[in-house]
Amino acid sequence: MQLTQKEVSLLKDMRNQEKLCIDKYSKYAAEAHDPQLRQLFDSIAGTERAHLDMLNQIEAGQSPRTSTATDPAPAFQAFYPTSQTPEKQADSYLCADLLSTEKHVSALYNTCVFEFTQNDLRKVLNRIQTDEQYHGEQLWKYMSVNSMYS
């Protein structure tokens, strides 16, 4: 499979973003105070690693297989009271930063879906974008349950 120069450049951008996501989720999992949030961050980091693997396969000239299955959304329980605590503020910051990151990454994939010329690769990128949007939804649900999103 031959990639255009533009596709190679976009692929590099996507790989860098996935690496950043993996680093952030892994680092933030260690910093989070709520055990549910640590588990969520670890889970999403694993999905981001799978995305990076898919992008590496594309770079190697392969067309990766994607799954249409999405892990069921966790049912978050409120961990924090409605009042502010230093721990809640810290976890809220981590969530807000990651939600912003997911929005950015999803927008990058949106561009790439339209820029790639091969239909099978567009489908892979669209699947990854769907995952990124789902990550944002999970973060939003956690934040909502814990009165962190307004």
Backbone bond lengths (Angstrom), bond angles and torsions (degrees), N, CA, C in turn:
res aa  C-N    CA-C-N  psi(-1)  N-CA   C-N-CA  omega(-1)  CA-C   N-CA-C  phi
1 M - - - 1.434 - - 1.528 107.90 -
2 Q 1.297 115.68 129.42 1.461 122.24 -177.68 1.521 109.59 -102.89
3 L 1.311 116.43 128.12 1.458 121.55 177.55 1.523 109.68 -101.34
4 T 1.332 115.85 146.46 1.458 119.93 175.23 1.529 108.67 -75.11
5 Q 1.325 115.82 165.97 1.461 120.02 178.59 1.534 110.42 -61.04
6 K 1.317 116.29 -39.40 1.463 120.50 178.74 1.529 110.69 -64.27
7 E 1.330 117.29 -41.49 1.465 121.12 178.82 1.526 111.28 -63.99
8 V 1.320 116.55 -39.78 1.469 120.66 177.91 1.529 109.72 -61.79
9 S 1.324 116.27 -42.73 1.462 120.71 179.39 1.531 111.18 -65.22
10 L 1.326 116.64 -44.73 1.465 120.41 178.25 1.526 111.33 -64.90
11 L 1.316 116.37 -37.76 1.464 120.92 178.17 1.533 110.27 -61.21
12 K 1.320 115.99 -40.77 1.468 120.37 177.37 1.531 110.28 -61.90
13 D 1.340 116.52 -43.83 1.467 120.45 178.03 1.525 111.12 -60.82
14 M 1.329 116.79 -44.66 1.469 120.21 -179.36 1.524 111.03 -64.43
15 R 1.320 116.58 -41.69 1.468 119.90 179.12 1.535 110.35 -62.30
16 N 1.334 116.74 -43.12 1.467 120.27 178.54 1.527 111.26 -62.32
17 Q 1.327 116.90 -40.17 1.463 120.10 178.61 1.526 111.52 -66.00
18 E 1.334 116.83 -40.76 1.470 119.70 178.74 1.532 110.75 -64.94
19 K 1.326 116.64 -39.80 1.472 119.67 177.26 1.527 110.33 -62.18
20 L 1.323 116.34 -42.82 1.459 120.69 178.09 1.528 110.47 -61.93
21 C 1.326 116.95 -42.98 1.473 120.51 178.23 1.527 110.81 -61.39
22 I 1.311 117.04 -45.40 1.471 120.85 179.11 1.523 109.82 -58.80
23 D 1.330 115.99 -47.04 1.468 120.44 -179.59 1.528 111.37 -61.59
24 K 1.344 116.17 -46.09 1.463 119.73 -178.66 1.522 111.35 -64.12
25 Y 1.325 116.98 -49.81 1.469 119.20 -177.90 1.528 111.24 -61.99
26 S 1.318 116.89 -40.19 1.470 119.95 179.62 1.525 111.07 -66.20
27 K 1.328 116.13 -45.48 1.470 120.96 179.62 1.523 110.45 -64.43
28 Y 1.325 116.30 -45.58 1.457 120.29 -176.93 1.526 111.78 -69.80
29 A 1.324 118.04 -29.22 1.468 120.06 176.14 1.527 109.74 -61.24
30 A 1.319 116.00 -37.61 1.469 120.16 179.27 1.529 111.83 -72.52
31 E 1.329 117.23 -25.13 1.464 121.54 -177.35 1.528 113.94 -91.96
32 A 1.330 117.25 -22.32 1.467 120.88 -174.49 1.526 111.07 -64.02
33 H 1.313 115.23 143.25 1.467 121.36 179.96 1.526 111.58 -88.57
34 D 1.324 117.31 -36.69 1.462 122.49 -177.92 1.527 109.66 -80.90
35 P 1.339 118.37 124.70 1.472 120.73 178.98 1.530 113.24 -58.57
36 Q 1.352 117.86 -34.61 1.472 120.74 176.76 1.524 110.63 -61.44
37 L 1.317 115.60 -40.52 1.459 121.08 -177.88 1.523 110.15 -69.72
38 R 1.322 116.86 -40.77 1.476 119.89 175.88 1.526 109.96 -58.39
39 Q 1.326 116.49 -44.62 1.463 120.71 -179.76 1.531 110.86 -64.20
40 L 1.328 117.21 -42.06 1.463 120.91 177.97 1.525 110.37 -61.22
41 F 1.325 117.07 -47.47 1.463 120.68 -179.43 1.528 111.33 -61.74
42 D 1.327 117.00 -42.46 1.471 120.16 178.01 1.527 111.24 -62.26
43 S 1.323 116.47 -42.22 1.462 121.14 -179.80 1.530 111.18 -63.13
44 I 1.322 115.87 -46.48 1.465 119.67 -179.74 1.527 110.50 -66.24
45 A 1.320 118.00 -37.30 1.473 120.59 177.13 1.525 110.04 -58.22
46 G 1.326 117.22 -39.14 1.464 120.83 177.70 1.519 112.11 -63.48
47 T 1.321 116.77 -40.92 1.466 120.40 177.34 1.521 110.40 -65.80
48 E 1.313 116.76 -39.56 1.471 120.24 178.61 1.532 110.71 -64.00
49 R 1.324 117.19 -35.66 1.472 119.92 175.81 1.530 110.28 -63.91
50 A 1.321 116.83 -39.42 1.470 120.54 177.33 1.528 110.34 -63.78
51 H 1.327 117.00 -38.45 1.467 120.34 176.62 1.529 110.58 -61.92
52 L 1.327 116.37 -45.04 1.462 120.16 179.23 1.525 110.34 -61.29
53 D 1.317 117.03 -40.39 1.470 120.50 177.02 1.525 110.84 -59.91
54 M 1.336 116.94 -42.44 1.468 120.50 179.00 1.527 110.84 -63.11
55 L 1.320 116.47 -42.41 1.466 119.95 179.53 1.525 110.86 -66.07
56 N 1.322 116.96 -37.12 1.466 120.28 176.04 1.525 110.85 -64.46
57 Q 1.323 117.37 -37.24 1.465 120.67 176.83 1.527 110.68 -64.30
58 I 1.326 116.42 -41.76 1.468 119.85 177.75 1.521 109.64 -61.43
59 E 1.325 116.38 -44.66 1.466 120.63 179.21 1.530 111.11 -60.06
60 A 1.334 116.33 -33.17 1.467 121.56 179.96 1.530 112.09 -82.02
61 G 1.335 117.24 3.47 1.457 120.10 176.97 1.515 114.43 90.11
62 Q 1.306 117.16 11.82 1.464 120.90 179.79 1.528 109.91 -104.09
63 S 1.324 114.70 158.37 1.457 120.56 174.62 1.525 107.73 -108.36
64 P 1.333 117.31 103.47 1.469 119.57 -174.94 1.519 112.56 -67.00
65 R 1.306 114.59 151.29 1.462 121.12 174.04 1.531 107.84 -85.16
66 T 1.302 114.67 143.02 1.458 119.22 177.37 1.515 109.40 -119.74
67 S 1.284 114.46 155.55 1.458 121.35 176.51 1.516 108.06 -100.36
68 T 1.305 116.23 146.50 1.460 119.27 175.49 1.519 110.90 -94.04
69 A 1.321 116.01 -4.93 1.468 120.02 -178.95 1.524 110.18 -79.52
70 T 1.299 115.16 140.69 1.456 121.83 174.49 1.514 107.22 -119.90
71 D 1.315 115.57 135.11 1.461 118.99 177.39 1.523 109.22 -57.15
72 P 1.326 116.67 142.00 1.466 117.96 178.61 1.525 110.79 -62.34
73 A 1.310 114.80 143.62 1.464 119.90 -179.28 1.518 109.89 -67.54
74 P 1.319 116.59 132.98 1.462 118.34 177.08 1.525 110.36 -67.53
75 A 1.301 115.80 147.82 1.463 121.06 174.66 1.526 106.86 -94.36
76 F 1.306 115.68 101.32 1.459 120.23 -176.21 1.520 110.88 -75.77
77 Q 1.307 115.10 141.80 1.459 122.63 173.11 1.524 107.24 -105.34
78 A 1.319 115.87 142.51 1.464 119.12 178.09 1.525 108.92 -60.76
79 F 1.307 115.73 123.25 1.463 121.98 179.01 1.525 109.84 -98.79
80 Y 1.315 114.94 -32.82 1.458 120.12 -174.86 1.523 110.91 -107.13
81 P 1.333 116.36 145.28 1.465 119.22 172.19 1.529 108.66 -69.74
82 T 1.307 115.50 169.96 1.465 117.99 -179.65 1.523 112.15 -68.31
83 S 1.316 117.47 -22.25 1.467 119.71 178.33 1.531 110.28 -75.03
84 Q 1.310 114.55 156.79 1.463 120.35 -179.22 1.530 110.33 -81.88
85 T 1.307 115.23 135.85 1.462 122.19 171.12 1.523 106.25 -127.97
86 P 1.316 118.44 159.42 1.470 119.34 177.74 1.535 112.21 -58.00
87 E 1.327 117.21 -36.81 1.466 120.51 179.93 1.526 110.72 -67.27
88 K 1.343 115.86 -42.43 1.468 119.85 178.80 1.526 110.11 -63.98
89 Q 1.319 116.84 -42.53 1.466 120.04 178.88 1.526 110.80 -61.77
90 A 1.317 117.01 -40.71 1.466 120.62 -179.96 1.527 110.65 -66.08
91 D 1.327 117.29 -46.13 1.466 120.19 179.18 1.526 111.02 -66.16
92 S 1.326 116.81 -36.44 1.462 120.83 177.60 1.527 110.71 -61.95
93 Y 1.319 116.76 -41.80 1.466 120.96 177.71 1.531 110.56 -61.30
94 L 1.339 117.06 -45.04 1.465 120.55 179.89 1.520 110.41 -59.56
95 C 1.327 116.03 -45.13 1.469 120.37 -179.73 1.528 111.46 -64.25
96 A 1.327 116.87 -44.69 1.464 120.53 -179.25 1.526 110.83 -62.50
97 D 1.320 116.66 -41.28 1.462 120.34 178.87 1.528 110.53 -63.82
98 L 1.320 116.68 -44.01 1.463 119.59 -178.92 1.525 111.75 -70.73
99 L 1.323 117.97 -35.23 1.462 120.05 176.68 1.525 110.00 -63.35
100 S 1.315 116.72 -41.99 1.463 121.12 176.50 1.528 110.77 -62.17
101 T 1.318 116.65 -41.51 1.467 121.41 178.06 1.520 110.56 -62.16
102 E 1.331 117.25 -44.76 1.469 120.73 -179.90 1.526 111.28 -62.63
103 K 1.320 117.24 -38.86 1.469 120.39 177.46 1.526 110.19 -61.46
104 H 1.314 116.34 -44.24 1.464 121.07 179.81 1.531 110.96 -63.62
105 V 1.327 116.25 -46.86 1.463 120.52 -177.46 1.525 110.37 -65.11
106 S 1.322 117.34 -40.62 1.461 120.58 178.43 1.530 110.70 -61.35
107 A 1.324 116.79 -40.17 1.468 120.74 178.04 1.528 110.98 -64.63
108 L 1.331 117.17 -38.43 1.465 120.49 176.96 1.525 110.16 -61.42
109 Y 1.330 116.60 -46.34 1.464 119.54 179.05 1.523 111.38 -64.12
110 N 1.324 117.38 -34.89 1.458 120.36 177.71 1.527 110.19 -58.66
111 T 1.323 116.52 -44.60 1.465 120.70 177.09 1.521 110.80 -63.10
112 C 1.317 116.43 -45.38 1.466 120.85 -175.63 1.522 112.55 -65.41
113 V 1.327 116.91 -34.71 1.468 120.09 178.24 1.527 109.47 -57.85
114 F 1.313 116.91 -37.89 1.460 120.34 -179.15 1.522 113.18 -82.16
115 E 1.312 118.17 -23.14 1.458 121.58 -175.98 1.524 113.95 -88.38
116 F 1.332 117.77 -26.37 1.468 119.62 -179.15 1.526 109.74 -75.75
117 T 1.327 115.82 140.78 1.464 120.65 -173.33 1.525 113.86 -90.97
118 Q 1.324 117.94 -21.33 1.465 120.65 -175.99 1.527 110.32 -95.57
119 N 1.325 114.80 126.77 1.458 121.00 -175.37 1.525 112.74 -58.07
120 D 1.337 117.77 -41.85 1.469 119.44 -178.35 1.530 111.21 -63.90
121 L 1.325 117.38 -35.28 1.468 120.12 178.18 1.526 111.13 -73.33
122 R 1.327 117.05 -36.69 1.469 119.86 176.05 1.524 110.29 -60.68
123 K 1.330 116.48 -38.45 1.469 119.86 178.49 1.527 111.13 -64.75
124 V 1.329 117.16 -40.22 1.468 121.01 177.59 1.530 109.70 -62.80
125 L 1.323 116.53 -47.12 1.462 120.41 -178.79 1.525 111.18 -65.10
126 N 1.329 116.61 -37.67 1.458 120.24 176.97 1.522 111.08 -63.66
127 R 1.326 116.28 -39.05 1.469 120.31 178.13 1.529 110.57 -64.07
128 I 1.334 116.47 -42.81 1.467 119.75 178.49 1.526 109.72 -63.64
129 Q 1.331 116.69 -41.91 1.463 119.99 178.78 1.531 110.59 -60.53
130 T 1.317 117.11 -40.71 1.466 120.88 177.16 1.524 110.54 -60.02
131 D 1.327 116.37 -42.09 1.468 120.37 176.84 1.525 111.09 -61.37
132 E 1.334 116.77 -43.03 1.465 120.47 -179.04 1.528 110.24 -62.32
133 Q 1.325 116.76 -40.80 1.462 120.08 178.07 1.527 110.63 -65.32
134 Y 1.315 116.14 -37.04 1.462 120.83 177.92 1.529 110.63 -66.16
135 H 1.324 117.25 -37.76 1.468 120.19 175.98 1.531 109.74 -60.23
136 G 1.324 115.46 -44.05 1.462 119.62 177.54 1.519 111.77 -60.35
137 E 1.322 116.06 -40.14 1.464 120.15 178.49 1.532 111.04 -63.71
138 Q 1.322 116.64 -42.26 1.465 119.97 178.81 1.530 110.82 -62.88
139 L 1.327 116.82 -43.19 1.464 120.40 178.13 1.523 110.43 -61.63
140 W 1.331 116.07 -44.86 1.460 120.86 179.86 1.526 110.85 -60.82
141 K 1.336 117.25 -43.88 1.469 120.27 179.83 1.528 110.80 -61.81
142 Y 1.325 116.81 -44.12 1.467 119.89 177.78 1.528 109.98 -60.07
143 M 1.325 115.62 -46.89 1.462 119.90 -178.54 1.531 111.03 -63.04
144 S 1.318 116.91 -40.49 1.466 120.67 -179.60 1.519 111.76 -63.88
145 V 1.323 116.55 -46.21 1.466 121.05 -179.55 1.528 110.85 -61.10
146 N 1.314 116.45 -31.75 1.466 121.21 -176.77 1.533 113.21 -101.46
147 S 1.332 116.08 18.81 1.476 122.15 176.99 1.524 112.15 53.12
148 M 1.335 115.43 45.00 1.465 121.02 179.50 1.523 112.01 -109.90
149 Y 1.322 117.14 -7.59 1.460 120.45 -174.65 1.516 108.34 -120.13
150 S 1.322 115.58 127.00 1.470 118.00 178.75 1.505 110.77 -132.30
